[in-house]
Amino acid sequence: MSENAIFMDTKSVAELLNIKISTVYSWIHYKQLPNKIYRKLGNRPLFIREELIKWIYDGAEITKRPT
């Protein structure tokens, strides 16, 4: 992550991926997203735009939900 990283909020990520905001929160809750694409500021997830775009280009794989 560079010093000039651009952060995105959950709403922006949901709009970019064309999914519901609740889906983004669900992925975070169940640890289905790679840790490198977001950081938490308190309870608020902030996504690192550069890492998010790279993850999308790499296939945007979601890990399976734990059973």
C-alpha angles and dihedrals in degrees: 000000000000125000089248096054116157114224127208128201125229094263092055091049092050091051092048092051093038093235136120119276088235089060091057090050090047091052090051094046093051092042092240095140125075111261092229094069098061144027129200122236099194103310093334117101116217117193122217102231096209093051092043092053091047090050090051092050090048091059103275095246117191116208116234118269113255113252 
